[in-house]
Amino acid sequence: MRLGTRIFLVYFLFVGLTAWFVLNTVREQVRPAVRQSTEETLVDTANLLAEILRDQVKAGTLGQSELPHVLKAYGQRRPNADIWGLAKTEVNHRIYVTDAKGIVLLDSAGEAVGQDYSRWNDVYLTLRGQYGARSTRSDPDDPDSSVMHVAAPIRDGETLIGVVTVAKPNLSLKPYVDRSEKRLITLGIGLIVLGLLVGAALSWWLARSLRRLTRYAQAVSEGERVALPHYRGGELAMLAGAVERMRTQLEGKDYVERYVHTLTHELKSPLAAIRGASELLQGPMSEEQRQRFASNIESESARMQQLIERLLDLAQVEQRQGLEDQQQVAVAALVDELLMARGARIESAGLQVRQRIPAVSRLYCEPFLMRQAIGNLLENALDFTPPGGLLVFELEQDAQRVALSLFNQGEAIPDYALGRLSERFYSLPRPGTGRKSTGLGLNFVEEVLHLHGGSLEIANVEDGVRVRLWLPASRLG
């Protein structure tokens, strides 16, 4: 499976799961939110009616008033209202009034007058000075048949003389809830599609950039002259630069190899001349001839010396003479990036990581080399830290030096190995597996530090091992 496809699949799973979680959470909140808003309106309505009905309930003339006719007329109204695209063609509030004992005095539905409602929560709680409300299903098997009831006390001064309840079926709210959920689903699907398109574009761009770099590396390996792919900053640009530097070094090696052959060829003649002159000098000859052959030996020796010096100069080209593209690097951000890249491994081992580097701390260094060095150091620490162990990154400083310190909990390094860990090809068995690494990681770290004018320090401490990358204090920004 190609890298771009893998990246897209991971992105797809992330976007899909995130979208499902968000949409599911929002959908679960839509229905309660609508009902809460409706309940708040019912509270206002019930309290308004309580004030309007107070005098009639107090006088006992509620049944003989115009209110029953008003409520009947209210129930027959057809509002024909367009509410944000949804038509409302009937009113559906039910209003009933009870006395102080919970006996229904008036019911807009005309079906409960004279009944005892004192045991229903809306009336029961209100008669006891509490907030009275309930939601009751007309059909126990149908959740959409529930009706919200909100009550308010009717008072004569401080005396409770009755209760008025305003009820509204939740079924009347269903069209608004369904429309909101539909819009959310549509919007969510749109966002998912957009996110997947962005992810596909990003995956394509990254895969394309890596393919360009791969083709460049393949062309270089085949000896072709090709231009270095151009990237605008970031890790790809750094990787391309590293490949270019590697190409330069490899070409330098070929250059040295060609000149070694040249040197070998060039040395044949002076060596032959010296050998011939030395053989002749062993026989009888005049002083003039002896001086001439000695002069030939001296000139041929000078020629060989010149060839050797040129070869040494050429060999120096093969080695890096200094750092390239040095920048101010945020150490904490760099460490966080390396930890994040190894997050799965850290999490699976249950390791504790403490990063105590100040966010403002910066090092003037070559970012690519420093990232590789710290990465090698972290990999080594992860190999030797037991499950559930502790890793601690810190920044230390004295008068002349600054150190990036990494402590890992685990077994101490044997004394016989402590001084050899940075030697090329030297490695210790990993706990648990007994396997050894290439033995090049810490050697690479040490070489990078030498290029930066620093040094590597490895020491056993209490409960583990601490490694310090020492650099000149002048590199701390």
Rosetta blueprint (number, residue, H / E / L):
1 M L
2 R L
3 L H
4 G H
5 T H
6 R H
7 I H
8 F H
9 L H
10 V H
11 Y H
12 F H
13 L H
14 F H
15 V H
16 G H
17 L H
18 T H
19 A H
20 W H
21 F H
22 V H
23 L H
24 N H
25 T H
26 V H
27 R H
28 E H
29 Q H
30 V H
31 R H
32 P H
33 A H
34 V H
35 R H
36 Q H
37 S H
38 T H
39 E H
40 E H
41 T H
42 L H
43 V H
44 D H
45 T H
46 A H
47 N H
48 L H
49 L H
50 A H
51 E H
52 I H
53 L H
54 R H
55 D H
56 Q H
57 V H
58 K H
59 A H
60 G L
61 T L
62 L L
63 G L
64 Q L
65 S L
66 E L
67 L H
68 P H
69 H H
70 V H
71 L H
72 K H
73 A H
74 Y H
75 G H
76 Q L
77 R L
78 R L
79 P L
80 N L
81 A E
82 D E
83 I E
84 W L
85 G L
86 L E
87 A E
88 K E
89 T L
90 E L
91 V L
92 N L
93 H L
94 R E
95 I E
96 Y E
97 V E
98 T E
99 D E
100 A L
101 K L
102 G L
103 I E
104 V E
105 L E
106 L E
107 D E
108 S L
109 A L
110 G L
111 E L
112 A L
113 V L
114 G L
115 Q L
116 D E
117 Y L
118 S L
119 R L
120 W L
121 N H
122 D H
123 V H
124 Y H
125 L H
126 T H
127 L H
128 R L
129 G L
130 Q L
131 Y L
132 G L
133 A E
134 R E
135 S E
136 T E
137 R E
138 S L
139 D L
140 P L
141 D L
142 D L
143 P H
144 D H
145 S H
146 S E
147 V E
148 M E
149 H E
150 V E
151 A E
152 A E
153 P E
154 I E
155 R E
156 D E
157 G L
158 E L
159 T E
160 L E
161 I E
162 G E
163 V E
164 V E
165 T E
166 V E
167 A E
168 K E
169 P E
170 N H
171 L H
172 S H
173 L H
174 K H
175 P H
176 Y H
177 V H
178 D H
179 R H
180 S H
181 E H
182 K H
183 R H
184 L H
185 I H
186 T H
187 L H
188 G H
189 I H
190 G H
191 L H
192 I H
193 V H
194 L H
195 G H
196 L H
197 L H
198 V H
199 G H
200 A H
201 A H
202 L H
203 S H
204 W H
205 W H
206 L H
207 A H
208 R H
209 S H
210 L H
211 R H
212 R H
213 L H
214 T H
215 R H
216 Y H
217 A H
218 Q H
219 A H
220 V H
221 S H
222 E L
223 G L
224 E L
225 R L
226 V L
227 A L
228 L L
229 P L
230 H L
231 Y L
232 R L
233 G L
234 G H
235 E H
236 L H
237 A H
238 M H
239 L H
240 A H
241 G H
242 A H
243 V H
244 E H
245 R H
246 M H
247 R H
248 T H
249 Q H
250 L H
251 E H
252 G H
253 K H
254 D H
255 Y H
256 V H
257 E H
258 R H
259 Y H
260 V H
261 H H
262 T H
263 L H
264 T H
265 H H
266 E H
267 L H
268 K H
269 S H
270 P H
271 L H
272 A H
273 A H
274 I H
275 R H
276 G H
277 A H
278 S H
279 E H
280 L H
281 L H
282 Q L
283 G L
284 P L
285 M L
286 S L
287 E H
288 E H
289 Q H
290 R H
291 Q H
292 R H
293 F H
294 A H
295 S H
296 N H
297 I H
298 E H
299 S H
300 E H
301 S H
302 A H
303 R H
304 M H
305 Q H
306 Q H
307 L H
308 I H
309 E H
310 R H
311 L H
312 L H
313 D H
314 L H
315 A H
316 Q H
317 V H
318 E H
319 Q L
320 R L
321 Q L
322 G L
323 L L
324 E L
325 D L
326 Q L
327 Q E
328 Q E
329 V E
330 A E
331 V H
332 A H
333 A H
334 L H
335 V H
336 D H
337 E H
338 L H
339 L H
340 M H
341 A H
342 R L
343 G H
344 A H
345 R H
346 I H
347 E H
348 S H
349 A L
350 G L
351 L L
352 Q E
353 V E
354 R E
355 Q E
356 R L
357 I L
358 P L
359 A L
360 V L
361 S L
362 R E
363 L E
364 Y E
365 C E
366 E L
367 P H
368 F H
369 L H
370 M H
371 R H
372 Q H
373 A H
374 I H
375 G H
376 N H
377 L H
378 L H
379 E H
380 N H
381 A H
382 L H
383 D H
384 F H
385 T L
386 P L
387 P L
388 G L
389 G L
390 L E
391 L E
392 V E
393 F E
394 E E
395 L E
396 E E
397 Q E
398 D L
399 A L
400 Q L
401 R E
402 V E
403 A E
404 L E
405 S E
406 L E
407 F E
408 N E
409 Q E
410 G L
411 E L
412 A L
413 I L
414 P L
415 D H
416 Y H
417 A H
418 L H
419 G L
420 R L
421 L L
422 S L
423 E L
424 R L
425 F L
426 Y L
427 S L
428 L L
429 P L
430 R L
431 P L
432 G L
433 T L
434 G L
435 R L
436 K L
437 S L
438 T L
439 G L
440 L L
441 G H
442 L H
443 N H
444 F H
445 V H
446 E H
447 E H
448 V H
449 L H
450 H H
451 L H
452 H L
453 G L
454 G L
455 S E
456 L E
457 E E
458 I E
459 A E
460 N E
461 V E
462 E L
463 D L
464 G E
465 V E
466 R E
467 V E
468 R E
469 L E
470 W E
471 L E
472 P E
473 A H
474 S H
475 R H
476 L E
477 G L
